[in-house]
Amino acid sequence: MTFFLPYHQKKIEVSLSPKNLASVIVPREMSPIPDLPQAITIALDESRDQYSFDTFAQKGDKVVIIVSDITRYSGSHLFLPPLIARMNRNGIPDHDIAIVFSLGIHRPMSFEEQKQVVGEEVAQRIKMENHDARNHNKLVFSGRTTKNNPVIINRRLAEADKVILTGTIGYHYLAGFGGGRKSIVPGMASYETCVAAHLLVLNSEGGGRHPLARTGVLQGNPLHEHMMEVGRLIPPKFLFNTILSPDYGMLNVAVGHWEEAFYQGCDFVDRHFKVIIAERADLVVVSCGGYPKDINFIQAHKTFDYAFNALRPGGVMILIAACSEGVGNQDFLGWLRFQDPVEMEAELRKNFQVNGQTAYATLMKAKKATVLLLSELPDSVVRTMSLTPVHSIEEALARAYRILEGNPTTYVIPYGSTVLPWVEG
C-alpha cells in the first residue's frame, strides 16, 4: 500500500505491505464550511445569554485582537477582515483597533510574516506589533494567582477596553487543548509568567510530570486551570477560534464568551479528532502534516507526543518532520547535556525553562522506544536528542524492520499534529 505523507511543503511516498498495516489513523471525515463569510456573519449575530459580538465591542472601545504567530496557522487572513468590518460598522474605527501577535517566547516575526498571517489589506490598515516576553517596558503586573504566581502580561493587552482572542483549537500535549486562554498565557505573558505556568506540569507530589497535564485533558489539568485563572484577570474578552482540518480547511468556528465557546470548541475537536484504537502497535509511521507543523522540532514534538499513544513500549516510531528552521530554540539543546531523565528533572525543578520541559518530555519518550527522525537536522543534533537520524523513508523502514523482525503491526498517521490516538482504560 502506498501513502503520501507531508514533509515541509512536499509529500514523501511511503510503501508498506498490507499484511503489516493495522490501521491508518485519521480524523473523522468532515467537509470545510462551504460559505465562510456567511458562517462568520451568523456566528457574530448569535447571542447567548445576552453575549453577542455587537454588544461586546461598541463605539468608543479600544480593542486589541490577539493573533497567533506564523508557527500556528489559524486562518486569520480569512476571518480578520469580516471581524474588523463588523467593528467598523459598530462605530469602532481602524485607529482604535490593534493587533498583537501572541509570540509567547517564540522569535519575533518580520513585517512580511505578519502580512502573510493577517493578509495584505489588514496589514495596511491596522497597527500591528509583536509581543515581547522580555521587554518589561511593554509589560505590566496584573496580579497574582491563588498559588501566588505573579501575572505579568502585555501592557497593550492590559490597558485595552476589550480583547478579542483569536487562534485555533486543537490538541496540546501539556494544556490539553490549544486555543482560547492559551493566546494569553503563554502567548502574551512575560517570560517569568510563562515559566511559572509551565512549571506546574511537574508533579508537586513525587517525581515526573503531573498525570493530568496531558493531551486532551482539561479537568484537573494544572496548566489549563492556571491559564483560565490568569485569563480572568484581564479586560473583557470575546473568543473567535477556528477548528481546522489537517489540510487547513475551516471546519468550524468557536465564537462567543471566551470560556463557554472554548469548551464547546474542545468538545468538537474531541468528537472529530480523537481516534479510539484497540491496542498499541509495534511500528508507528507519523508525519506532522507538513509546514508549519514541522517548522522546527519544538513544534514537531507535539506530533511526537500524540503519536506516542499509539506505540507499544519498546516499539519503533518513524517521525517525519522537516524541521527546516532547526530545533526552534537553542535553550532546548542546552538541556540535552542531561541524558538521564532523573537528573534533567532535578535541574528543571531548580532552574525551570519552558524549552527544558520540552527536552525532558523528548528524552522521557526516547528512553521508552526507538525513534527514527527523518528531518533536515544535523545527525549530531538528532543523536543529542537520543533519537536516530535517517535520511530517507526507505532507510527508516529498513532499520525499523531489522529492529522489530517478523511482521510488525503498523499504524500510519498522515497528520499527526491534529489527531489523537487513544487507548481507553
Helices and strands as residue ranges (DSSP letters): E 2-7, E 10-15, E 21-24, H 36-45, H 53-56, E 63-68, H 76-89, G 94-96, E 97-102, H 111-118, H 120-125, E 127-130, G 136-138, E 139-144, E 150-154, H 155-159, E 162-168, E 171-172, E 176-177, G 180-183, H 191-199, H 222-231, E 237-244, E 250-257, H 260-273, E 274-276, E 281-287, H 297-308, E 311-320, H 330-335, H 341-350, H 354-366, E 370-374, H 379-384, E 388-390, H 393-404, E 410-413, E 420-422
